Amino acid sequence: MVTYLYWGVVITLAMLVLIFLGKNNFWRSAIIGALVIFIGGWAAYYFHFEQLFVKRYGGVMTIKVPDGQQHIATTWKDDHLWVENYDPKTNTCHFSEYSKGNVLQGRVTLKNCNPVGVPPARTISRIGAAPINDVGEPHQESISPNL
């Protein structure tokens, strides 16, 4: 809601400058002034206000989890959002920082992550063989005693 209010104020200010200066036949100044207000409002939102609105006032923000990864956790550190995702193909956890304006983004990678609560990928050694557990041995319930 606060995001919509912010953009309403920015657009209203730009329109007021355009109307006020346009009525007095200062069209060049009116267009330049409206563009400066609009571009300045966009830059302020993108580089400063977006995450501040989301964290403090319940704004809206969308982040996409990369294909092939599973989302684990999200947390705030000051006004920066940190997202943890797990990549089961490489068995790594990725902490990605979403900073204001995406200018300084940190990334931390944990190898051999094995997060709790995420089922390990089951591998098959050969077609038709029993699944292999984490130690490299067949699961006990899949071994038939009647061989």
DRENDO-1510 file (C-alpha; in Angstrom, 1 decimal, always signed):
<recs>
REC; n; res; u; v; w
REC; 1; MET; +0.0; +0.0; +0.0 .
REC; 2; VAL; +2.8; +2.4; +0.9 .
REC; 3; THR; +4.4; +1.7; -2.5 .
REC; 4; TYR; +1.3; +2.8; -4.3 .
REC; 5; LEU; +1.1; +5.9; -2.1 .
REC; 6; TYR; +4.7; +6.8; -3.0 .
REC; 7; TRP; +4.1; +6.5; -6.7 .
REC; 8; GLY; +0.9; +8.5; -6.4 .
REC; 9; VAL; +2.9; +11.3; -4.8 .
REC; 10; VAL; +5.7; +11.2; -7.4 .
REC; 11; ILE; +3.2; +11.2; -10.4 .
REC; 12; THR; +1.1; +13.9; -8.8 .
REC; 13; LEU; +4.1; +16.2; -8.3 .
REC; 14; ALA; +5.3; +15.6; -11.9 .
REC; 15; MET; +1.8; +16.4; -13.2 .
REC; 16; LEU; +1.5; +19.5; -11.1 .
REC; 17; VAL; +4.8; +20.8; -12.4 .
REC; 18; LEU; +3.7; +20.0; -16.0 .
REC; 19; ILE; +0.3; +21.7; -15.5 .
REC; 20; PHE; +1.6; +24.8; -13.7 .
REC; 21; LEU; +4.5; +25.5; -16.1 .
REC; 22; GLY; +2.4; +24.5; -19.1 .
REC; 23; LYS; -0.3; +27.0; -18.3 .
REC; 24; ASN; +2.2; +29.7; -18.4 .
REC; 25; ASN; +3.6; +28.5; -21.8 .
REC; 26; PHE; +6.9; +27.2; -20.3 .
REC; 27; TRP; +6.5; +23.9; -22.0 .
REC; 28; ARG; +10.2; +23.1; -22.3 .
REC; 29; SER; +10.7; +23.7; -18.6 .
REC; 30; ALA; +7.5; +21.9; -17.8 .
REC; 31; ILE; +8.5; +18.7; -19.6 .
REC; 32; ILE; +12.1; +18.8; -18.2 .
REC; 33; GLY; +10.8; +19.5; -14.7 .
REC; 34; ALA; +8.3; +16.6; -14.9 .
REC; 35; LEU; +10.9; +14.2; -16.2 .
REC; 36; VAL; +13.4; +15.2; -13.5 .
REC; 37; ILE; +10.8; +14.6; -10.8 .
REC; 38; PHE; +9.8; +11.3; -12.3 .
REC; 39; ILE; +13.3; +10.0; -12.9 .
REC; 40; GLY; +14.4; +11.2; -9.5 .
REC; 41; GLY; +11.5; +9.5; -7.9 .
REC; 42; TRP; +12.3; +6.2; -9.7 .
REC; 43; ALA; +16.0; +6.4; -8.7 .
REC; 44; ALA; +15.1; +7.1; -5.1 .
REC; 45; TYR; +12.7; +4.2; -5.0 .
REC; 46; TYR; +15.0; +1.7; -6.7 .
REC; 47; PHE; +18.2; +2.7; -4.8 .
REC; 48; HIS; +16.7; +3.5; -1.4 .
REC; 49; PHE; +13.0; +3.0; -0.7 .
REC; 50; GLU; +12.0; -0.4; -2.1 .
REC; 51; GLN; +13.4; -2.7; +0.6 .
REC; 52; LEU; +12.8; -0.1; +3.3 .
REC; 53; PHE; +9.0; -0.1; +2.3 .
REC; 54; VAL; +8.9; -3.9; +2.2 .
REC; 55; LYS; +10.6; -4.4; +5.6 .
REC; 56; ARG; +9.2; -1.5; +7.6 .
REC; 57; TYR; +5.8; -0.8; +6.1 .
REC; 58; GLY; +4.6; -4.0; +4.5 .
REC; 59; GLY; +5.4; -3.2; +0.9 .
REC; 60; VAL; +5.5; -5.7; -2.0 .
REC; 61; MET; +8.6; -7.3; -3.5 .
REC; 62; THR; +9.0; -10.5; -5.6 .
REC; 63; ILE; +12.1; -12.7; -5.8 .
REC; 64; LYS; +12.3; -15.7; -8.1 .
REC; 65; VAL; +14.1; -18.9; -6.9 .
REC; 66; PRO; +16.5; -20.0; -9.6 .
REC; 67; ASP; +15.5; -23.1; -11.6 .
REC; 68; GLY; +16.6; -26.4; -10.0 .
REC; 69; GLN; +17.1; -24.9; -6.6 .
REC; 70; GLN; +14.9; -25.2; -3.4 .
REC; 71; HIS; +14.2; -22.3; -1.1 .
REC; 72; ILE; +15.3; -22.8; +2.5 .
REC; 73; ALA; +15.2; -19.5; +4.4 .
REC; 74; THR; +15.0; -15.7; +4.1 .
REC; 75; THR; +16.2; -13.2; +6.7 .
REC; 76; TRP; +16.9; -9.4; +7.0 .
REC; 77; LYS; +20.3; -8.0; +8.0 .
REC; 78; ASP; +19.8; -4.3; +8.5 .
REC; 79; ASP; +17.9; -3.2; +5.4 .
REC; 80; HIS; +19.4; -6.0; +3.2 .
REC; 81; LEU; +17.5; -9.2; +2.4 .
REC; 82; TRP; +19.4; -12.5; +2.5 .
REC; 83; VAL; +17.9; -15.6; +0.8 .
REC; 84; GLU; +19.2; -19.1; +1.2 .
REC; 85; ASN; +18.6; -21.7; -1.6 .
REC; 86; TYR; +19.7; -25.3; -1.9 .
REC; 87; ASP; +21.0; -26.8; -5.2 .
REC; 88; PRO; +20.5; -30.6; -4.9 .
REC; 89; LYS; +22.5; -31.3; -8.1 .
REC; 90; THR; +25.7; -29.8; -6.7 .
REC; 91; ASN; +24.8; -30.3; -3.0 .
REC; 92; THR; +25.5; -26.6; -2.2 .
REC; 93; CYS; +23.6; -23.9; -0.3 .
REC; 94; HIS; +23.7; -20.4; -1.7 .
REC; 95; PHE; +23.1; -17.3; +0.5 .
REC; 96; SER; +22.3; -14.4; -1.8 .
REC; 97; GLU; +22.1; -10.7; -0.7 .
REC; 98; TYR; +19.5; -8.4; -2.2 .
REC; 99; SER; +20.8; -4.9; -1.3 .
REC; 100; LYS; +19.3; -1.6; -2.1 .
REC; 101; GLY; +19.4; -1.0; -5.8 .
REC; 102; ASN; +21.2; -4.3; -6.4 .
REC; 103; VAL; +24.5; -2.4; -6.3 .
REC; 104; LEU; +26.4; -4.4; -3.7 .
REC; 105; GLN; +25.2; -8.0; -3.7 .
REC; 106; GLY; +27.0; -10.5; -1.6 .
REC; 107; ARG; +27.0; -14.3; -2.3 .
REC; 108; VAL; +28.1; -17.1; +0.0 .
REC; 109; THR; +28.3; -20.7; -1.2 .
REC; 110; LEU; +28.4; -23.6; +1.2 .
REC; 111; LYS; +29.7; -26.9; -0.4 .
REC; 112; ASN; +28.5; -30.3; +0.9 .
REC; 113; CYS; +25.6; -28.4; +2.6 .
REC; 114; ASN; +23.1; -31.3; +3.3 .
REC; 115; PRO; +20.4; -29.1; +4.9 .
REC; 116; VAL; +18.2; -30.6; +7.5 .
REC; 117; GLY; +14.6; -31.2; +6.3 .
REC; 118; VAL; +15.5; -31.5; +2.6 .
REC; 119; PRO; +15.5; -35.1; +1.5 .
REC; 120; PRO; +18.8; -36.3; -0.1 .
REC; 121; ALA; +18.7; -37.1; -3.7 .
REC; 122; ARG; +18.5; -40.9; -4.3 .
REC; 123; THR; +20.9; -42.3; -6.9 .
REC; 124; ILE; +20.8; -45.6; -8.7 .
REC; 125; SER; +24.1; -47.3; -9.5 .
REC; 126; ARG; +22.7; -49.2; -12.5 .
REC; 127; ILE; +19.3; -49.7; -14.1 .
REC; 128; GLY; +17.1; -52.0; -12.0 .
REC; 129; ALA; +19.5; -51.9; -9.0 .
REC; 130; ALA; +18.5; -50.9; -5.5 .
REC; 131; PRO; +18.8; -47.2; -4.5 .
REC; 132; ILE; +22.0; -46.2; -2.9 .
REC; 133; ASN; +22.1; -44.4; +0.5 .
REC; 134; ASP; +24.4; -41.6; +1.6 .
REC; 135; VAL; +27.2; -44.1; +2.5 .
REC; 136; GLY; +27.2; -45.8; -0.9 .
REC; 137; GLU; +25.5; -49.0; +0.2 .
REC; 138; PRO; +22.1; -50.4; -0.9 .
REC; 139; HIS; +19.2; -49.6; +1.5 .
REC; 140; GLN; +18.6; -52.6; +3.8 .
REC; 141; GLU; +14.9; -52.9; +3.0 .
REC; 142; SER; +15.6; -53.3; -0.7 .
REC; 143; ILE; +18.0; -56.3; -0.4 .
REC; 144; SER; +16.2; -59.6; -1.0 .
REC; 145; PRO; +17.3; -62.5; +1.3 .
REC; 146; ASN; +16.0; -65.0; -1.2 .
REC; 147; LEU; +18.8; -64.7; -3.8 .
</recs>
